[in-house]
Amino acid sequence: MAQYNTPQALRPLEKLICDFAYSNGYEPMSVFNDFLRYVTHGFSPGAPPVKDWKYKRQQNRFFMELLAGWIQLMQRELQTREWFDAFGDLFMALSSRGGQQAHGQFFTPVHICDLMVQCTGTDEKTTGKRMNDPTCGSGRLLLAYHVRNLGNYLVAEDISRTCCLMTVCNMLIHGCVGEVIQHDSLLPEDFKDGWFVNPVLTTTGIPTIRKMSEDEYRTSRNIPLSGLKQRMAQFQKRKDAPVSRPACLTSKKTIS
């Protein structure tokens, strides 16, 4: 499959990631994922040190340079547009280098996100509501909604941890308030991880991230742990059940 055509504005960041990865024996996508962790941890006051961080002190300078480059890029781009998803395009560009376009993931184009929000919008300005995207990807639809409907609480869900972290970082820098949940939205009992984004932004003006505990997740949604065990048992029962064949395949009658 052809390599993803990275937008011109993002090529310096893409080159920075690839040069660092290849010169140090890493995969670019691995470095990209670690950068998302770096940003998330850096804006999480009081968070414990990352135990499995594999980079040496000199290599950490790269992540500081990449963070500065991302912030400067966002400052430039947001002067001429309402929102900008650098991570979604970087993800698809770096994934395409491995031969599979974004592992089968294609994020909704920016103009389609804007169009969808405009089509569902009304003249009434609403605040204090919850807006959910159960398959958020890099959070593009929520960003498009946010810039036209300020003052609402955004809830993002995705089964991919990379997608969740991209959304966390995108919501952080765009001033969104809400939460990001890693789980299968069709099986909400099976909580994997979660983050509160900008929980104190409206009172302190400081962008922050706070890890969500499983108890906080279950309490806010009234999901007991017993519900998960019951659903998983039902799923396993269906999985182990013998497959029934259609009547047309099991009938002994012949067509004359």
Contacts in CASP RR format, 6 or more apart in sequence:
PFRMAT RR
TARGET T0000
AUTHOR 0000-0000-0000
METHOD contacts of the structure
MODEL  1
MAQYNTPQALRPLEKLICDFAYSNGYEPMSVFNDFLRYVTHGFSPGAPPV
KDWKYKRQQNRFFMELLAGWIQLMQRELQTREWFDAFGDLFMALSSRGGQ
QAHGQFFTPVHICDLMVQCTGTDEKTTGKRMNDPTCGSGRLLLAYHVRNL
GNYLVAEDISRTCCLMTVCNMLIHGCVGEVIQHDSLLPEDFKDGWFVNPV
LTTTGIPTIRKMSEDEYRTSRNIPLSGLKQRMAQFQKRKDAPVSRPACLT
SKKTIS
1 96 0 8 1.000
1 99 0 8 1.000
1 100 0 8 1.000
1 101 0 8 1.000
2 96 0 8 1.000
3 93 0 8 1.000
3 96 0 8 1.000
3 97 0 8 1.000
4 89 0 8 1.000
4 92 0 8 1.000
4 93 0 8 1.000
4 95 0 8 1.000
4 96 0 8 1.000
4 101 0 8 1.000
4 102 0 8 1.000
6 14 0 8 1.000
6 89 0 8 1.000
6 90 0 8 1.000
6 93 0 8 1.000
7 89 0 8 1.000
9 73 0 8 1.000
9 76 0 8 1.000
9 77 0 8 1.000
10 73 0 8 1.000
10 86 0 8 1.000
10 89 0 8 1.000
10 90 0 8 1.000
10 93 0 8 1.000
12 69 0 8 1.000
13 66 0 8 1.000
13 69 0 8 1.000
13 70 0 8 1.000
13 73 0 8 1.000
13 86 0 8 1.000
13 90 0 8 1.000
14 90 0 8 1.000
14 93 0 8 1.000
14 94 0 8 1.000
16 62 0 8 1.000
16 65 0 8 1.000
16 66 0 8 1.000
17 28 0 8 1.000
17 31 0 8 1.000
17 32 0 8 1.000
17 35 0 8 1.000
17 66 0 8 1.000
17 90 0 8 1.000
17 94 0 8 1.000
18 28 0 8 1.000
18 94 0 8 1.000
18 97 0 8 1.000
20 26 0 8 1.000
20 31 0 8 1.000
20 59 0 8 1.000
20 62 0 8 1.000
21 27 0 8 1.000
21 28 0 8 1.000
21 30 0 8 1.000
21 31 0 8 1.000
22 28 0 8 1.000
24 59 0 8 1.000
28 94 0 8 1.000
28 97 0 8 1.000
29 94 0 8 1.000
29 95 0 8 1.000
29 98 0 8 1.000
32 90 0 8 1.000
32 91 0 8 1.000
32 94 0 8 1.000
33 162 0 8 1.000
33 165 0 8 1.000
34 53 0 8 1.000
34 55 0 8 1.000
34 63 0 8 1.000
35 63 0 8 1.000
35 66 0 8 1.000
35 67 0 8 1.000
36 87 0 8 1.000
36 162 0 8 1.000
36 165 0 8 1.000
36 166 0 8 1.000
36 168 0 8 1.000
36 169 0 8 1.000
37 50 0 8 1.000
37 165 0 8 1.000
38 63 0 8 1.000
38 67 0 8 1.000
39 67 0 8 1.000
39 70 0 8 1.000
39 169 0 8 1.000
39 172 0 8 1.000
40 165 0 8 1.000
40 168 0 8 1.000
40 169 0 8 1.000
40 195 0 8 1.000
40 209 0 8 1.000
41 47 0 8 1.000
41 50 0 8 1.000
43 172 0 8 1.000
43 207 0 8 1.000
43 208 0 8 1.000
43 209 0 8 1.000
44 208 0 8 1.000
44 209 0 8 1.000
44 210 0 8 1.000
44 211 0 8 1.000
45 208 0 8 1.000
47 211 0 8 1.000
55 62 0 8 1.000
55 63 0 8 1.000
70 86 0 8 1.000
71 173 0 8 1.000
73 86 0 8 1.000
74 84 0 8 1.000
74 86 0 8 1.000
74 173 0 8 1.000
77 84 0 8 1.000
77 86 0 8 1.000
78 84 0 8 1.000
82 147 0 8 1.000
82 148 0 8 1.000
83 143 0 8 1.000
83 144 0 8 1.000
83 146 0 8 1.000
83 147 0 8 1.000
83 174 0 8 1.000
85 107 0 8 1.000
85 110 0 8 1.000
85 138 0 8 1.000
85 139 0 8 1.000
85 140 0 8 1.000
85 143 0 8 1.000
85 170 0 8 1.000
87 138 0 8 1.000
87 166 0 8 1.000
87 169 0 8 1.000
87 170 0 8 1.000
88 107 0 8 1.000
88 137 0 8 1.000
88 138 0 8 1.000
88 140 0 8 1.000
88 166 0 8 1.000
91 102 0 8 1.000
91 105 0 8 1.000
91 107 0 8 1.000
91 138 0 8 1.000
91 162 0 8 1.000
91 166 0 8 1.000
92 101 0 8 1.000
92 102 0 8 1.000
92 105 0 8 1.000
92 106 0 8 1.000
92 107 0 8 1.000
95 101 0 8 1.000
95 102 0 8 1.000
95 103 0 8 1.000
95 105 0 8 1.000
96 102 0 8 1.000
105 137 0 8 1.000
105 160 0 8 1.000
105 163 0 8 1.000
107 137 0 8 1.000
107 138 0 8 1.000
107 140 0 8 1.000
108 116 0 8 1.000
108 140 0 8 1.000
108 141 0 8 1.000
110 140 0 8 1.000
110 144 0 8 1.000
113 140 0 8 1.000
113 141 0 8 1.000
113 143 0 8 1.000
113 144 0 8 1.000
114 144 0 8 1.000
116 141 0 8 1.000
116 144 0 8 1.000
117 141 0 8 1.000
117 144 0 8 1.000
117 145 0 8 1.000
117 148 0 8 1.000
118 148 0 8 1.000
121 148 0 8 1.000
125 149 0 8 1.000
126 149 0 8 1.000
126 152 0 8 1.000
127 149 0 8 1.000
127 150 0 8 1.000
127 151 0 8 1.000
127 152 0 8 1.000
128 151 0 8 1.000
128 152 0 8 1.000
128 153 0 8 1.000
129 152 0 8 1.000
129 153 0 8 1.000
130 152 0 8 1.000
130 153 0 8 1.000
130 154 0 8 1.000
130 155 0 8 1.000
131 142 0 8 1.000
131 145 0 8 1.000
131 149 0 8 1.000
131 152 0 8 1.000
131 153 0 8 1.000
131 154 0 8 1.000
131 155 0 8 1.000
132 154 0 8 1.000
132 155 0 8 1.000
132 156 0 8 1.000
132 157 0 8 1.000
133 139 0 8 1.000
133 141 0 8 1.000
133 142 0 8 1.000
133 154 0 8 1.000
133 155 0 8 1.000
133 156 0 8 1.000
133 157 0 8 1.000
134 157 0 8 1.000
134 185 0 8 1.000
135 157 0 8 1.000
135 158 0 8 1.000
135 185 0 8 1.000
136 142 0 8 1.000
136 156 0 8 1.000
136 157 0 8 1.000
136 158 0 8 1.000
136 163 0 8 1.000
136 164 0 8 1.000
136 167 0 8 1.000
136 180 0 8 1.000
137 156 0 8 1.000
137 158 0 8 1.000
137 160 0 8 1.000
137 163 0 8 1.000
137 166 0 8 1.000
137 167 0 8 1.000
138 163 0 8 1.000
138 166 0 8 1.000
138 167 0 8 1.000
138 170 0 8 1.000
139 156 0 8 1.000
139 163 0 8 1.000
139 166 0 8 1.000
139 167 0 8 1.000
139 170 0 8 1.000
139 171 0 8 1.000
140 170 0 8 1.000
142 154 0 8 1.000
142 156 0 8 1.000
142 167 0 8 1.000
142 171 0 8 1.000
142 176 0 8 1.000
143 170 0 8 1.000
143 171 0 8 1.000
143 174 0 8 1.000
143 176 0 8 1.000
145 152 0 8 1.000
145 154 0 8 1.000
146 152 0 8 1.000
146 154 0 8 1.000
146 171 0 8 1.000
146 174 0 8 1.000
146 175 0 8 1.000
146 176 0 8 1.000
147 174 0 8 1.000
151 177 0 8 1.000
153 177 0 8 1.000
153 178 0 8 1.000
153 179 0 8 1.000
154 171 0 8 1.000
154 176 0 8 1.000
154 177 0 8 1.000
154 178 0 8 1.000
154 179 0 8 1.000
154 197 0 8 1.000
155 178 0 8 1.000
155 179 0 8 1.000
155 181 0 8 1.000
156 164 0 8 1.000
156 167 0 8 1.000
156 171 0 8 1.000
156 178 0 8 1.000
156 179 0 8 1.000
156 180 0 8 1.000
156 181 0 8 1.000
157 180 0 8 1.000
157 181 0 8 1.000
157 182 0 8 1.000
157 183 0 8 1.000
157 185 0 8 1.000
158 164 0 8 1.000
158 167 0 8 1.000
158 180 0 8 1.000
158 181 0 8 1.000
158 182 0 8 1.000
158 185 0 8 1.000
159 182 0 8 1.000
159 183 0 8 1.000
159 184 0 8 1.000
159 185 0 8 1.000
160 182 0 8 1.000
161 182 0 8 1.000
161 192 0 8 1.000
161 193 0 8 1.000
164 180 0 8 1.000
164 181 0 8 1.000
164 182 0 8 1.000
164 193 0 8 1.000
164 194 0 8 1.000
164 195 0 8 1.000
167 180 0 8 1.000
168 180 0 8 1.000
168 195 0 8 1.000
168 197 0 8 1.000
168 209 0 8 1.000
170 176 0 8 1.000
171 178 0 8 1.000
171 180 0 8 1.000
171 197 0 8 1.000
171 198 0 8 1.000
172 197 0 8 1.000
172 198 0 8 1.000
172 207 0 8 1.000
172 209 0 8 1.000
173 207 0 8 1.000
175 198 0 8 1.000
175 201 0 8 1.000
175 207 0 8 1.000
176 197 0 8 1.000
176 198 0 8 1.000
177 197 0 8 1.000
177 198 0 8 1.000
177 199 0 8 1.000
177 201 0 8 1.000
177 202 0 8 1.000
178 196 0 8 1.000
178 197 0 8 1.000
178 198 0 8 1.000
178 199 0 8 1.000
179 194 0 8 1.000
179 195 0 8 1.000
179 196 0 8 1.000
179 197 0 8 1.000
179 212 0 8 1.000
180 194 0 8 1.000
180 195 0 8 1.000
180 197 0 8 1.000
181 191 0 8 1.000
181 193 0 8 1.000
181 194 0 8 1.000
181 212 0 8 1.000
181 217 0 8 1.000
182 191 0 8 1.000
182 192 0 8 1.000
182 193 0 8 1.000
182 194 0 8 1.000
183 190 0 8 1.000
183 191 0 8 1.000
183 192 0 8 1.000
184 190 0 8 1.000
187 231 0 8 1.000
187 235 0 8 1.000
188 221 0 8 1.000
188 223 0 8 1.000
189 223 0 8 1.000
189 227 0 8 1.000
189 228 0 8 1.000
189 231 0 8 1.000
189 232 0 8 1.000
190 228 0 8 1.000
190 231 0 8 1.000
190 232 0 8 1.000
191 214 0 8 1.000
191 217 0 8 1.000
191 218 0 8 1.000
193 211 0 8 1.000
193 212 0 8 1.000
194 211 0 8 1.000
194 212 0 8 1.000
194 217 0 8 1.000
195 209 0 8 1.000
195 210 0 8 1.000
195 211 0 8 1.000
195 212 0 8 1.000
196 209 0 8 1.000
196 210 0 8 1.000
196 211 0 8 1.000
196 212 0 8 1.000
197 209 0 8 1.000
198 207 0 8 1.000
198 208 0 8 1.000
198 209 0 8 1.000
199 208 0 8 1.000
199 210 0 8 1.000
200 206 0 8 1.000
200 208 0 8 1.000
201 207 0 8 1.000
201 208 0 8 1.000
217 223 0 8 1.000
218 224 0 8 1.000
218 225 0 8 1.000
END
